[in-house]
Amino acid sequence: MRVGSKEHDDPIPLCYCFDFDEADVREEIVRTGESAIPQKISAMIKQGLCACETRNPSGACCLGEVTKTVTRLTCGGLSSDQVGAGARRAASPENIEEPKRRK
């Protein structure tokens, strides 16, 4: 099992319960300018869907580390290469969603 705090190459795990990694955060920041991943995790925790004590190698909730990672990457932690690669992935045809149509 890959342990996020010991990894330096993608995928760097952040959330073991809901399978978010650092690349997910980077791509969302590149695409939208921010990341809602901590809020998504928090909502799933409130629904009782997490199992941090068994899935996370540390045995603790990941939300603090996820929030620190989002802050680090939002506050200039992305290199121009990462932004460029993320923007290319975000704009690739398989990642563009069709607009939802109203009925």
C-alpha positions in Angstrom: 0.0 0.0 0.0 1.3 3.4 -0.9 1.5 5.8 2.1 0.9 9.4 1.0 3.3 11.0 3.5 6.2 8.9 2.1 5.4 9.3 -1.6 6.8 11.9 -3.9 5.5 10.6 -7.3 1.9 10.3 -8.4 -0.4 8.9 -7.3 0.1 10.3 -3.9 -2.7 9.0 -1.7 -4.6 11.6 0.4 -7.9 9.9 1.3 -7.9 6.1 1.7 -11.7 5.9 2.3 -12.8 7.7 -0.8 -9.8 7.2 -3.0 -8.7 10.9 -3.5 -5.1 11.5 -4.4 -3.0 14.7 -4.8 -3.5 14.6 -8.6 -7.2 14.9 -8.0 -6.7 18.1 -6.0 -4.2 19.5 -8.5 -6.6 18.9 -11.5 -9.5 20.4 -9.7 -7.5 23.5 -8.8 -6.3 23.9 -12.4 -9.9 23.4 -13.7 -11.8 25.6 -11.2 -9.2 27.6 -9.2 -10.1 25.8 -6.0 -10.8 22.3 -4.6 -14.0 21.1 -3.0 -12.5 17.7 -2.1 -12.3 18.5 1.6 -16.0 19.4 1.6 -16.9 16.2 -0.3 -14.9 14.1 2.2 -16.5 16.0 5.1 -20.0 15.3 3.7 -19.3 11.6 3.3 -17.8 11.4 6.9 -21.1 12.9 8.2 -23.0 10.2 6.3 -20.9 7.6 8.2 -19.2 6.3 5.1 -15.6 6.5 6.2 -13.5 3.8 7.8 -10.3 5.8 8.6 -9.2 3.6 11.5 -8.9 0.6 9.2 -8.2 2.0 5.7 -5.7 4.8 6.5 -2.3 3.5 7.4 -2.1 6.1 10.2 -5.4 5.0 11.7 -6.6 8.6 11.7 -8.9 10.7 9.7 -7.2 12.2 6.5 -9.3 15.4 6.4 -6.6 17.6 8.1 -3.9 16.4 5.6 -6.3 16.8 2.7 -7.0 20.4 3.8 -3.3 21.2 4.2 -2.6 19.8 0.7 -5.4 21.9 -0.8 -4.0 25.0 0.9 -0.5 24.3 -0.2 -1.4 23.7 -3.8 -3.9 26.6 -3.9 -1.4 29.1 -2.5 1.2 28.7 -5.3 2.2 25.1 -4.7 1.7 24.2 -8.4 4.6 24.5 -10.8 3.9 25.8 -14.3 4.6 22.3 -15.6 1.9 20.8 -13.3 -0.6 23.6 -14.2 0.1 23.0 -17.9 -0.2 19.2 -17.6 -3.3 19.5 -15.5 -4.9 22.0 -17.9 -4.2 19.7 -20.8 -5.7 16.7 -19.0 -8.7 18.7 -17.8 -9.4 20.0 -21.4 -8.9 16.6 -23.1 -12.1 15.3 -24.8 -12.6 12.4 -22.4 -12.7 14.9 -19.4 -15.2 17.3 -20.9 -18.7 16.7 -19.7 -21.7 17.3 -22.0 -23.9 20.1 -20.7 -26.9 18.9 -18.8 -30.2 19.7 -20.6 -33.3 20.7 -18.8 -36.4 18.7 -19.4 
